Amino acid sequence: MAIPIHRWRLLGMILIVQYGITMAYDTSVETDLLSSLFNSSTYNRFVRPSSQVNVTVRFVVLSLNELDIKTQTMDISGYLEVEWNDPRLAWSSSNVIASTVNEDTVWYPPLTIVNSIDDLEILYDGITPIRMFSSGNMEWLPLRKFQLHCDTNPSFYPFDTQECPIAITAWSYTSALINLEAASGDVFSLDFYHKNGEWEYVSSSSTTVTVQRAGHDTTTLVITVKFRRRPQFHVINTIMPIMLLGILNGFIFALSVDSGEKMGFVLTVLLAYAVYLTLVADHIPTTSDNMSILSVLLLMILILSVLSVIATIYVIRLSGRPDDEPISSMSKRLTKLIARASLWRGCRRHKKRADVVPGNVTTSKDKTDDQEREKTWVQDISSDHDEKGDDWDSLTWKEIAEIIDHFCFLWYFIVTAIVSGTCLILLISGYASYQTSSTN
């Protein structure tokens, strides 16, 4: 069955309107059009289209390649959608809906990204096509891999969120000549974005600022992009080993001096901490503006490890002293204070207070109480009875070393828990506050 001719005409009109396809298109038609538009007597590419050109810009991101807080750089791939109107290049022919030329043919805004690091120059390569429409609207899509400077804040590393600007300006043109503004809709488009494994996109915003260059006001469009780090990798590979090393460090004081491994153990843990401190320092900027909480945590635990080495050396020296070396009264009083502060429950055998009859054990009874309470022969060394008795006089250097070991064991874990808990709460609260602000 033959298709009526009016339907072919309708199909042709649809193709013309939607896709710029015309049934009567010929290369000579577009060639003649471009020749008439770019007549040297009527068009000069060095002259701007109007007294003030309105230029809209949108950044279309393709991928975030790297965001390095140590070097304070952001490596990002994408292109700019730049649009303006040039009434000199408008035409009324319906045979050609759109055409393309390169940057050497038409006037275009000399845009540059002023916080660029690698290629601090005007966006130009001579081959990027510029699309022209019959209305005079111009569309330019310069594609680049941008390496930008980014003032990072490592305070909450690895639970950090970083804000990086993309500062775009029309170089050498004042605000009166070019009005640079953000395009309507999303100024930072994610239509073709490939997700990054380390950083998660949070939000973006734009603002226009006026700065003076060479005494003239120029407009700069600043697109601020916010990325939040995915912390799982660093929690498993950095924070968890630090916590486990901290727990391991405390058990130095549970290790007996007689084992002969006490000193080697404490030095091994100390060196492990020094290595982790170096690894973390490699990922943090060498600036004093913002101190990383994780660095503070590592430094505090490193200090505790150094104190553990000093305490271990002292305990080994005390344990090695002969029993016949006298203990001063001041040392005994300090030992009593340490025993109380560490809730020492060590036991020493006292003098027998009852006679032992073969086949029967007689115990002494406390007759001052109505109830009969049996006294055991093993008493708490830090009890009031011991302080009044004479068992502290028979205290040995090895027992003093054990009391100090117990004191260090208890208070090391208390201080480590306080320091670690405070730092982790600060890290997580900083991460949560960014989540809340981005949600709102």
Phi and psi in degrees as a GROMACS rama.xvg file:
@    title "Ramachandran Plot"
@    xaxis  label "Phi"
@    yaxis  label "Psi"
@TYPE xy
-76.8604  142.772  ALA-2
-84.9859  130.012  ILE-3
-57.0586  149.435  PRO-4
-67.9256  -27.9697  ILE-5
-69.2985  -25.4692  HIS-6
-73.7611  -35.0922  ARG-7
-63.4919  -39.741  TRP-8
-65.0462  -41.1977  ARG-9
-63.4561  -41.0021  LEU-10
-63.3986  -39.8595  LEU-11
-62.9039  -40.7131  GLY-12
-65.4058  -40.0786  MET-13
-62.2489  -44.1011  ILE-14
-63.4198  -36.3067  LEU-15
-66.4778  -46.8579  ILE-16
-69.2002  -44.4702  VAL-17
-81.1257  -41.7634  GLN-18
-123.156  3.05235  TYR-19
69.5962  21.1415  GLY-20
-95.9453  127.265  ILE-21
-121.616  143.184  THR-22
-68.8684  -21.1393  MET-23
-103.372  19.142  ALA-24
-68.5992  139.453  TYR-25
-146.145  142.771  ASP-26
-58.9648  -32.0539  THR-27
-66.767  -29.3016  SER-28
-64.8988  -48.065  VAL-29
-69.4918  -34.2419  GLU-30
-63.1899  -44.1783  THR-31
-65.0204  -38.1819  ASP-32
-63.0358  -47.1213  LEU-33
-65.2733  -36.4808  LEU-34
-63.928  -39.3474  SER-35
-73.0841  -34.8632  SER-36
-70.9451  -41.2941  LEU-37
-101.492  37.955  PHE-38
-66.5581  127.56  ASN-39
-60.3651  -21.7804  SER-40
-83.5723  -18.1923  SER-41
-115.16  -16.5325  THR-42
-132.053  132.815  TYR-43
-130.033  117.625  ASN-44
-71.4909  -9.0979  ARG-45
-90.974  -4.16623  PHE-46
-104.954  129.273  VAL-47
-70.3361  156.098  ARG-48
-66.4189  -31.5333  PRO-49
-148.967  176.148  SER-50
-62.7523  -39.51  SER-51
-133.422  118.24  GLN-52
-93.2951  125.398  VAL-53
-85.8253  116.672  ASN-54
-117.923  123.619  VAL-55
-106.314  143.72  THR-56
-132.309  137.889  VAL-57
-133.89  139.763  ARG-58
-101.37  122.177  PHE-59
-104.527  112.903  VAL-60
-88.7732  138.661  VAL-61
-102.221  -42.9203  LEU-62
-162.066  147.985  SER-63
-94.8354  109.156  LEU-64
-79.6035  -40.6663  ASN-65
-164.332  141.689  GLU-66
-130.977  101.365  LEU-67
-103.96  112.36  ASP-68
-77.4278  -16.5575  ILE-69
-76.1259  -50.1826  LYS-70
-84.0239  -7.00417  THR-71
56.8468  52.228  GLN-72
-132.361  151.003  THR-73
-123.77  123.065  MET-74
-105.168  114.807  ASP-75
-137.968  140.283  ILE-76
-106.884  138.846  SER-77
174.732  -169.52  GLY-78
-145.512  159.092  TYR-79
-97.2366  138.251  LEU-80
-99.9311  102.763  GLU-81
-109.49  127.868  VAL-82
-132.338  141.421  GLU-83
-155.19  175.462  TRP-84
-120.762  132.239  ASN-85
-123.163  98.0378  ASP-86
-63.8549  -17.7764  PRO-87
-69.0638  -21.7048  ARG-88
-106.038  22.1793  LEU-89
-88.5885  148.17  ALA-90
-144.834  163.863  TRP-91
-111.236  -2.52563  SER-92
-67.5836  132.078  SER-93
-87.2919  -7.43234  SER-94
-74.2906  -28.4421  ASN-95
-122.794  112.546  VAL-96
-84.1952  -39.7397  ILE-97
-147.505  158.563  ALA-98
-148.599  167.075  SER-99
-129.503  144.12  THR-100
-136.533  172.24  VAL-101
-99.9086  -178.55  ASN-102
-71.8137  -18.2003  GLU-103
-83.8582  -3.14333  ASP-104
-101.306  -38.2413  THR-105
-118.024  165.5  VAL-106
-74.87  137.909  TRP-107
-145.554  153.986  TYR-108
-69.5217  126.136  PRO-109
-76.8436  81.2486  PRO-110
-81.949  148.201  LEU-111
-147.022  153.725  THR-112
-101.764  110.21  ILE-113
-74.8496  -18.1156  VAL-114
-99.9628  21.3786  ASN-115
-73.5753  149.159  SER-116
-106.638  -48.4298  ILE-117
-76.2966  -58.9606  ASP-118
-115.836  81.7474  ASP-119
-85.1989  83.3702  LEU-120
-156.948  170.232  GLU-121
-68.6164  139.681  ILE-122
-69.136  102.583  LEU-123
-161.373  135.66  TYR-124
-137.538  -3.4936  ASP-125
82.2435  -9.95995  GLY-126
-123.129  -9.36851  ILE-127
-68.035  122.592  THR-128
-71.8694  145.913  PRO-129
-114.34  125.281  ILE-130
-88.731  131.552  ARG-131
-112.243  139.106  MET-132
-114.564  160.356  PHE-133
-63.2981  -22.7095  SER-134
-77.5197  -8.25888  SER-135
96.6796  -2.85398  GLY-136
-71.5701  137.229  ASN-137
-116.07  141.383  MET-138
-132.599  122.606  GLU-139
-126.216  128.669  TRP-140
-124.729  75.2674  LEU-141
-71.0267  125.057  PRO-142
-103.135  131.629  LEU-143
-150.574  164.155  ARG-144
-107.032  112.485  LYS-145
-97.6446  132.5  PHE-146
-113.557  112.334  GLN-147
-117.725  150.319  LEU-148
-78.2677  138.3  HIS-149
-140.541  117.842  CYS-150
-74.4756  101.545  ASP-151
-90.614  156.86  THR-152
-122.889  106.814  ASN-153
-88.9218  12.4943  PRO-154
-55.9136  -43.0442  SER-155
-102.498  16.0201  PHE-156
-56.4173  132.316  TYR-157
-95.052  20.5538  PRO-158
-103.357  37.962  PHE-159
-94.1065  156.38  ASP-160
-126.054  127.989  THR-161
-113.64  142.491  GLN-162
-113.443  122.007  GLU-163
-121.626  129.974  CYS-164
-90.7329  151.219  PRO-165
-120.557  101.327  ILE-166
-96.7624  112.31  ALA-167
-112.122  133.536  ILE-168
-142.481  156.745  THR-169
-92.4778  104.372  ALA-170
-66.9653  133.267  TRP-171
74.1443  -0.778622  SER-172
-106.129  131.394  TYR-173
-80.4455  172.079  THR-174
-64.6804  -27.6187  SER-175
-73.9896  -19.6075  ALA-176
-97.3668  -37.6413  LEU-177
-130.585  124.795  ILE-178
-98.2259  101.051  ASN-179
-93.0795  126.558  LEU-180
-146.827  162.34  GLU-181
-75.3688  144.348  ALA-182
-69.4408  155.172  ALA-183
-68.141  149.112  SER-184
89.7099  -148.105  GLY-185
-77.4003  115.862  ASP-186
-75.7284  -20.6921  VAL-187
-120.11  96.0517  PHE-188
-85.9184  136.339  SER-189
-109.23  20.7659  LEU-190
-60.331  -33.334  ASP-191
-121.19  25.6752  PHE-192
-80.7733  132.092  TYR-193
-100.218  124.477  HIS-194
-63.2915  146.666  LYS-195
-96.1148  141.348  ASN-196
-74.2928  -22.3979  GLY-197
-101.592  -32.9885  GLU-198
-118.617  139.583  TRP-199
-110.62  129.253  GLU-200
-67.9458  135.067  TYR-201
-110.268  -59.6921  VAL-202
-164.916  173.884  SER-203
-148.56  157.251  SER-204
-150.439  164.73  SER-205
-138.027  149.551  SER-206
-148.669  151.738  THR-207
-110.723  124.647  THR-208
-120.395  150.799  VAL-209
-110.773  122.693  THR-210
-123.563  156.596  VAL-211
-98.7807  128.537  GLN-212
-128.751  123.758  ARG-213
56.0681  33.8943  ALA-214
81.7717  7.47096  GLY-215
-121.248  144.524  HIS-216
-76.8575  127.235  ASP-217
-126.141  148.553  THR-218
-95.6897  134.169  THR-219
-124.491  125.353  THR-220
-94.3745  119.502  LEU-221
-109.378  115.286  VAL-222
-101.387  115.138  ILE-223
-100.358  123.673  THR-224
-113.08  136.359  VAL-225
-114.367  125.938  LYS-226
-123.201  140.548  PHE-227
-114.04  133.884  ARG-228
-72.1608  141.543  ARG-229
-84.893  111.648  ARG-230
-86.4751  -2.95461  PRO-231
-57.6  -44.5771  GLN-232
-60.6825  -45.1288  PHE-233
-73.2177  -30.3772  HIS-234
-63.9305  -43.5102  VAL-235
-73.9446  -38.62  ILE-236
-98.4612  -11.5245  ASN-237
-123.973  -58.2547  THR-238
-71.1574  -44.6183  ILE-239
-62.0627  -46.0342  MET-240
-60.0048  -35.5045  PRO-241
-63.4925  -44.4374  ILE-242
-64.4247  -40.8177  MET-243
-67.6648  -37.8739  LEU-244
-65.9615  -35.6551  LEU-245
-63.3258  -41.5328  GLY-246
-66.2027  -42.8476  ILE-247
-62.5451  -36.1658  LEU-248
-62.8601  -34.3507  ASN-249
-68.1423  -27.5619  GLY-250
-78.147  1.95522  PHE-251
-59.1518  -38.7398  ILE-252
-79.5252  -10.3631  PHE-253
-90.0035  -8.84536  ALA-254
-84.6639  131.236  LEU-255
-70.3484  144.411  SER-256
-63.6955  -33.9077  VAL-257
-66.9106  -16.7908  ASP-258
-68.8586  -25.5391  SER-259
79.5429  1.68679  GLY-260
-109.566  4.4784  GLU-261
-62.9721  -47.1017  LYS-262
-70.7329  -41.2548  MET-263
-63.9549  -37.341  GLY-264
-64.0159  -47.459  PHE-265
-67.5744  -35.9811  VAL-266
-70.0619  -35.2692  LEU-267
-63.3199  -44.4982  THR-268
-65.5674  -39.1322  VAL-269
-62.0355  -43.1986  LEU-270
-66.3678  -36.3954  LEU-271
-62.5673  -40.2108  ALA-272
-64.9665  -40.5024  TYR-273
-61.9507  -37.7624  ALA-274
-65.4302  -44.802  VAL-275
-66.056  -35.0376  TYR-276
-63.0767  -37.5593  LEU-277
-67.5933  -41.7325  THR-278
-62.8966  -43.3971  LEU-279
-67.8888  -39.5311  VAL-280
-62.4715  -27.1459  ALA-281
-69.4897  -16.5779  ASP-282
-109.239  8.77732  HIS-283
-120.04  136.972  ILE-284
-60.1785  146.601  PRO-285
-85.3858  62.9593  THR-286
-132.115  150.896  THR-287
-102.412  6.69453  SER-288
-66.9485  -42.5206  ASP-289
-133.088  121.182  ASN-290
-93.0652  134.094  MET-291
-71.9693  133.004  SER-292
-65.1995  -34.8371  ILE-293
-65.1389  -35.8331  LEU-294
-65.046  -38.807  SER-295
-63.5211  -42.3249  VAL-296
-61.0085  -46.6648  LEU-297
-63.0173  -39.5653  LEU-298
-65.0335  -42.3621  LEU-299
-64.2833  -43.3485  MET-300
-68.6588  -32.7626  ILE-301
-65.5259  -39.8569  LEU-302
-62.6135  -42.4894  ILE-303
-63.3325  -35.7558  LEU-304
-66.9137  -39.8571  SER-305
-63.7648  -42.9663  VAL-306
-63.5499  -33.5247  LEU-307
-64.8063  -38.8688  SER-308
-62.6254  -45.6105  VAL-309
-62.4182  -45.6721  ILE-310
-64.0995  -38.1995  ALA-311
-64.9988  -42.6935  THR-312
-60.6179  -42.1095  ILE-313
-66.4411  -41.3303  TYR-314
-64.6221  -40.7158  VAL-315
-63.4674  -39.6157  ILE-316
-65.3494  -42.1389  ARG-317
-65.2041  -41.8469  LEU-318
-66.0664  -26.4374  SER-319
-86.8482  -3.19079  GLY-320
-74.0166  144.657  ARG-321
-68.9702  150.975  PRO-322
-67.2807  -24.916  ASP-323
-82.0361  -2.00827  ASP-324
-77.2826  125.944  GLU-325
-66.3331  148.747  PRO-326
-108.13  124.843  ILE-327
-68.3248  157.598  SER-328
-65.0818  -33.4166  SER-329
-63.5042  -40.6843  MET-330
-64.2644  -36.8668  SER-331
-67.0628  -41.9619  LYS-332
-64.7558  -42.2414  ARG-333
-63.2077  -37.7738  LEU-334
-63.6341  -38.4188  THR-335
-63.4596  -41.9523  LYS-336
-64.5616  -42.3497  LEU-337
-64.3017  -38.6732  ILE-338
-62.1327  -42.4645  ALA-339
-66.1465  -44.6499  ARG-340
-65.2259  -25.5837  ALA-341
-104.231  8.76022  SER-342
52.2535  47.3463  LEU-343
-63.2615  128.863  TRP-344
-120.697  28.015  ARG-345
-66.6485  156.268  GLY-346
-123.205  141.275  CYS-347
-131.102  147.554  ARG-348
-87.2829  126.069  ARG-349
-90.1429  176.52  HIS-350
-65.4534  143.984  LYS-351
-65.3885  140.938  LYS-352
-115.309  13.2916  ARG-353
-152.922  158.157  ALA-354
-83.4095  147.099  ASP-355
-108.827  119.573  VAL-356
-99.0121  132.895  VAL-357
-52.6262  128.44  PRO-358
86.3446  -7.7358  GLY-359
-149.445  137.535  ASN-360
-110.347  122.09  VAL-361
-101.539  131.154  THR-362
-112.056  151.062  THR-363
-80.7975  143.297  SER-364
-111.579  142.64  LYS-365
-84.4109  108.302  ASP-366
-88.692  -5.08011  LYS-367
-79.376  -12.976  THR-368
-106.919  146.056  ASP-369
-67.4006  -36.2812  ASP-370
-85.5847  144.159  GLN-371
-88.4979  117.748  GLU-372
-114.835  125.298  ARG-373
-80.8391  129.023  GLU-374
-87.4544  131.623  LYS-375
-89.2849  161.815  THR-376
-82.9139  -7.5394  TRP-377
-109.003  120.209  VAL-378
-117.409  159.283  GLN-379
-74.3279  130.942  ASP-380
-69.3929  -22.1419  ILE-381
-98.1508  12.303  SER-382
-74.8666  162.989  SER-383
-64.5122  -31.4815  ASP-384
-62.6176  -40.2706  HIS-385
-67.3733  -35.5503  ASP-386
-66.2291  -32.2651  GLU-387
-86.9562  -19.9712  LYS-388
-83.0807  -166.486  GLY-389
-111.346  12.2027  ASP-390
-73.8936  -24.2336  ASP-391
-68.0986  -23.2985  TRP-392
-70.0703  -24.7886  ASP-393
-98.1946  15.9716  SER-394
-64.832  138.497  LEU-395
-105.705  164.336  THR-396
-64.9748  -34.4646  TRP-397
-65.8609  -36.2392  LYS-398
-69.1421  -37.4224  GLU-399
-61.7707  -42.0289  ILE-400
-62.1842  -38.6189  ALA-401
-66.5215  -38.7563  GLU-402
-64.8947  -42.902  ILE-403
-65.6257  -39.8702  ILE-404
-58.7637  -44.8579  ASP-405
-65.5237  -40.3786  HIS-406
-60.5027  -47.6116  PHE-407
-65.4673  -39.0027  CYS-408
-59.1734  -47.3738  PHE-409
-68.4788  -51.5559  LEU-410
-75.3827  -23.7864  TRP-411
-62.8934  -45.9423  TYR-412
-68.1711  -34.6741  PHE-413
-65.533  -48.9138  ILE-414
-66.0706  -41.165  VAL-415
-62.6926  -41.1631  THR-416
-64.6571  -40.2411  ALA-417
-66.5512  -48.4546  ILE-418
-65.3095  -47.9681  VAL-419
-65.319  -43.6462  SER-420
-62.36  -41.9729  GLY-421
-63.5916  -45.9468  THR-422
-65.3819  -41.8681  CYS-423
-67.0292  -37.45  LEU-424
-64.2193  -41.4014  ILE-425
-63.6604  -41.7815  LEU-426
-63.3742  -48.6196  LEU-427
-69.4015  -36.5382  ILE-428
-65.8411  -37.8598  SER-429
-63.6538  -41.0764  GLY-430
-64.8242  -42.5824  TYR-431
-67.9757  -36.0157  ALA-432
-65.6697  -37.4796  SER-433
-65.7324  -38.758  TYR-434
-62.8839  -43.3043  GLN-435
-65.06  -45.1836  THR-436
-65.0557  -36.8387  SER-437
-72.8051  -30.9311  SER-438
-69.7819  -40.3053  THR-439
